[in-house]
Amino acid sequence: MTTPVPPGPAGEPGAAGRRGAPIRVLIADDQDMIRTGFRFFLDAQPDITVVAEARDGEEAVALARRERPDVCLLDIRMPKLDGLEATRLLAGPDVADPMRVVVVTTFDLDEYVYGALRGGACGFLLKDSGPTLLAEAVRAAAAGDSLVSPSVTVRLLKHVTAPTAADTAPRPAPPAPMQEPLTERELDVVRLVALGRTNAEIAAGLYVSLSTVKTHLSSVQLKLAARNRVEIAAWAWQNGHARAGT
């Protein structure tokens, strides 16, 4: 089932980058009540509009490719094609024009988190995270930022630092050893990334501008040879630069 909203001009990417245009969102979930709830809350936001809904993964991929939303909200357990595979098809490393995908699920399982992030997702939220965090994740994704539920971030990255023999869940690969040491300010940024903070939250916490945070993150990625925020955070946990409760 789809609920279309007039898209932008044919072939044009999402509208979030155009000044004043709302963030265009696709919702994919096999439960009607979840889709309705998400739509009700997101459409009430002045800067967000839901452009389409899908009840299975195949439909989500087809709709996303047709509508080119700014952000796709995907459940994991869906008929025909699960959310992890749909994420890979829309945002994976082999996609020429990847979209911004946020995985929203009931299932707090490490293999789902790793699978979503490896597949190209820029966010991972639990459905009980609340509507405010959902809207924040949409805005972060549209702005090129990432948001992972803080409780999930801390747990999975602590898990990276202390694996057990019984654990078989795939983990993000750690970055290669850095060639140049991080500055103290870069380490401050890395510690907050490791706790699941968004760029805006890091800027507020360190009393610096958003552009300064982005500059530090770009430098950190180069020094650590890290592909994304998850690898930066993994490096922080593995090297003792982060801890829960900070």
C-alpha positions as CSV (number, residue, x, y, z in Angstrom):
1,M,0.0,0.0,0.0
2,T,1.4,3.4,-0.9
3,T,0.3,6.8,0.2
4,P,1.9,9.2,-2.3
5,V,2.5,12.8,-1.9
6,P,3.5,15.0,-4.9
7,P,7.2,14.4,-5.4
8,G,9.8,16.9,-6.7
9,P,10.6,17.2,-10.4
10,A,11.3,14.0,-12.2
11,G,14.9,12.8,-11.6
12,E,15.5,15.4,-8.9
13,P,16.9,14.2,-5.6
14,G,15.3,14.8,-2.3
15,A,14.2,18.3,-1.4
16,A,15.8,18.7,2.0
17,G,18.8,20.5,0.5
18,R,16.5,23.2,-1.0
19,R,16.1,26.1,1.4
20,G,12.7,26.0,3.2
21,A,11.6,22.7,1.7
22,P,10.5,20.0,4.2
23,I,12.4,16.7,4.7
24,R,10.7,14.1,2.5
25,V,10.3,10.7,4.3
26,L,9.4,7.2,3.3
27,I,8.1,4.8,6.0
28,A,8.4,1.1,5.5
29,D,6.8,-1.3,8.1
30,D,4.5,-4.3,7.8
31,Q,2.4,-3.1,10.7
32,D,-0.3,-0.6,9.8
33,M,-0.5,0.9,13.3
34,I,3.3,1.6,13.3
35,R,3.1,3.3,9.9
36,T,0.1,5.4,11.0
37,G,1.7,6.4,14.2
38,F,5.0,7.4,12.5
39,R,3.1,9.3,9.8
40,F,0.9,11.1,12.4
41,F,3.9,12.4,14.4
42,L,6.2,13.2,11.5
43,D,3.6,15.0,9.4
44,A,2.9,17.2,12.5
45,Q,6.5,18.4,12.3
46,P,6.8,21.7,10.4
47,D,10.0,20.6,8.6
48,I,9.1,17.0,7.8
49,T,6.5,15.4,5.4
50,V,5.8,11.7,4.7
51,V,5.8,11.1,1.0
52,A,5.1,7.4,0.8
53,E,4.5,4.2,2.9
54,A,5.4,0.6,2.2
55,R,4.3,-2.6,3.9
56,D,7.2,-4.8,2.7
57,G,10.8,-4.5,1.7
58,E,10.3,-4.9,-2.0
59,E,7.7,-2.1,-2.1
60,A,10.0,0.1,0.0
61,V,12.9,-0.3,-2.5
62,A,10.7,0.4,-5.5
63,L,9.0,3.4,-3.9
64,A,12.3,4.8,-2.6
65,R,13.8,4.6,-6.1
66,R,10.8,6.2,-7.6
67,E,10.1,9.0,-5.1
68,R,13.7,9.7,-4.0
69,P,12.9,10.7,-0.4
70,D,15.4,12.5,1.7
71,V,15.2,9.8,4.4
72,C,13.9,6.2,4.4
73,L,12.7,4.7,7.7
74,L,12.9,1.0,7.4
75,D,11.8,-1.8,9.7
76,I,14.0,-4.9,9.8
77,R,11.5,-7.8,9.8
78,M,9.3,-7.2,6.7
79,P,7.8,-9.7,4.2
80,K,9.4,-10.3,0.8
81,L,12.6,-8.4,1.6
82,D,13.9,-7.7,5.0
83,G,15.0,-4.2,6.1
84,L,18.7,-5.1,6.1
85,E,18.7,-6.2,2.5
86,A,16.5,-3.2,1.5
87,T,19.1,-1.0,3.2
88,R,21.9,-2.6,1.3
89,L,20.0,-2.0,-2.0
90,L,19.3,1.6,-1.2
91,A,22.4,2.7,0.7
92,G,25.0,0.0,0.3
93,P,28.6,0.5,-0.9
94,D,27.7,-0.6,-4.4
95,V,24.9,1.9,-4.8
96,A,25.8,4.7,-7.3
97,D,23.5,7.2,-5.7
98,P,22.9,6.0,-2.1
99,M,20.0,7.3,0.0
100,R,19.8,8.1,3.7
101,V,18.4,5.2,5.6
102,V,17.4,5.0,9.3
103,V,16.6,1.5,10.6
104,V,13.8,1.6,13.2
105,T,13.1,-1.8,14.9
106,T,11.7,-3.5,17.9
107,F,14.5,-6.0,18.0
108,D,17.6,-4.8,20.0
109,L,20.0,-7.4,18.6
110,D,23.6,-6.7,17.9
111,E,23.6,-8.6,14.6
112,Y,20.9,-6.3,13.4
113,V,22.8,-3.2,14.4
114,Y,26.0,-4.3,12.7
115,G,24.1,-5.5,9.6
116,A,22.2,-2.2,9.2
117,L,25.3,-0.1,9.6
118,R,27.4,-2.3,7.3
119,G,24.6,-2.1,4.8
120,G,24.8,1.7,4.7
121,A,22.3,2.9,7.3
122,C,23.1,6.2,8.8
123,G,20.9,5.6,11.9
124,F,19.5,2.9,14.1
125,L,16.7,3.4,16.5
126,L,14.5,1.2,18.7
127,K,10.8,1.8,18.3
128,D,10.5,2.5,21.9
129,S,13.0,5.4,21.7
130,G,10.1,7.8,21.4
131,P,8.8,10.2,18.8
132,T,11.2,13.0,19.7
133,L,14.3,10.9,19.0
134,L,12.6,9.6,15.8
135,A,12.3,13.2,14.5
136,E,15.8,13.9,15.5
137,A,17.1,10.9,13.6
138,V,15.2,12.0,10.5
139,R,16.7,15.5,10.7
140,A,20.2,14.2,11.4
141,A,20.0,11.8,8.4
142,A,18.8,14.6,6.1
143,A,21.6,16.8,7.2
144,G,24.2,14.1,6.5
145,D,24.7,13.3,10.2
146,S,24.1,10.0,12.0
147,L,22.1,9.0,15.0
148,V,22.1,5.6,16.8
149,S,20.1,5.1,19.9
150,P,22.6,6.0,22.7
151,S,21.8,2.8,24.7
152,V,22.5,0.7,21.6
153,T,25.7,2.6,20.8
154,V,27.2,2.2,24.2
155,R,26.3,-1.5,24.5
156,L,27.5,-2.6,21.1
157,L,30.7,-0.7,21.3
158,K,31.5,-1.9,24.8
159,H,30.8,-5.4,23.4
160,V,33.5,-4.7,20.7
161,T,36.1,-4.2,23.4
162,A,35.3,-7.3,25.4
163,P,34.3,-10.2,23.0
164,T,33.4,-13.6,24.4
165,A,34.0,-17.0,22.9
166,A,30.3,-17.6,22.7
167,D,29.7,-14.4,20.8
168,T,29.3,-15.0,17.0
169,A,27.7,-11.7,16.0
170,P,29.6,-9.9,13.2
171,R,31.3,-6.7,14.3
172,P,32.4,-3.6,12.5
173,A,36.1,-3.9,11.5
174,P,38.4,-1.7,13.6
175,P,40.2,1.1,11.7
176,A,43.8,0.6,10.7
177,P,46.4,2.1,13.1
178,M,46.6,5.8,12.7
179,Q,49.6,7.5,11.1
180,E,49.2,10.8,13.0
181,P,48.0,11.3,16.6
182,L,44.7,13.0,17.4
183,T,44.7,16.4,19.0
184,E,43.0,16.9,22.4
185,R,40.0,18.5,20.8
186,E,39.7,15.7,18.2
187,L,39.7,13.3,21.1
188,D,37.0,15.2,22.8
189,V,34.9,14.9,19.7
190,V,35.7,11.1,19.3
191,R,34.6,10.5,23.0
192,L,31.2,12.0,22.3
193,V,30.8,10.1,19.0
194,A,31.5,6.9,20.9
195,L,28.5,7.7,23.2
196,G,26.2,8.2,20.3
197,R,26.0,12.0,20.2
198,T,25.0,13.7,17.0
199,N,27.1,16.5,15.5
200,A,24.7,19.1,16.9
201,E,24.9,17.6,20.4
202,I,28.7,17.5,20.2
203,A,28.8,21.1,19.1
204,A,26.6,22.1,22.0
205,G,28.6,20.1,24.5
206,L,32.0,21.5,23.4
207,Y,30.7,25.0,22.8
208,V,31.9,25.1,19.2
209,S,30.2,25.5,15.9
210,L,28.7,22.7,13.9
211,S,31.2,23.3,11.1
212,T,34.0,23.0,13.5
213,V,32.7,19.6,14.6
214,K,32.5,18.4,11.0
215,T,36.1,19.7,10.4
216,H,37.3,17.7,13.4
217,L,35.5,14.6,12.3
218,S,36.9,14.8,8.8
219,S,40.4,15.0,10.2
220,V,39.7,12.1,12.6
221,Q,38.5,9.9,9.7
222,L,41.6,10.6,7.7
223,K,43.9,9.9,10.6
224,L,42.2,6.7,11.6
225,A,41.4,5.6,8.1
226,A,37.8,5.2,9.4
227,R,35.0,4.9,6.9
228,N,32.2,6.1,9.2
229,R,31.2,7.1,12.7
230,V,30.8,3.5,13.9
231,E,34.5,2.8,13.2
232,I,35.5,6.0,14.9
233,A,33.5,5.0,18.0
234,A,34.9,1.4,17.9
235,W,38.4,2.8,17.9
236,A,37.5,5.0,20.9
237,W,36.2,2.0,22.9
238,Q,39.0,-0.3,21.9
239,N,41.6,2.2,22.9
240,G,40.1,3.3,26.2
241,H,38.9,6.8,25.1
242,A,35.3,6.2,26.0
243,R,33.2,4.8,28.8
244,A,29.5,4.4,29.6
245,G,28.0,7.1,31.8
246,T,30.3,9.9,30.6
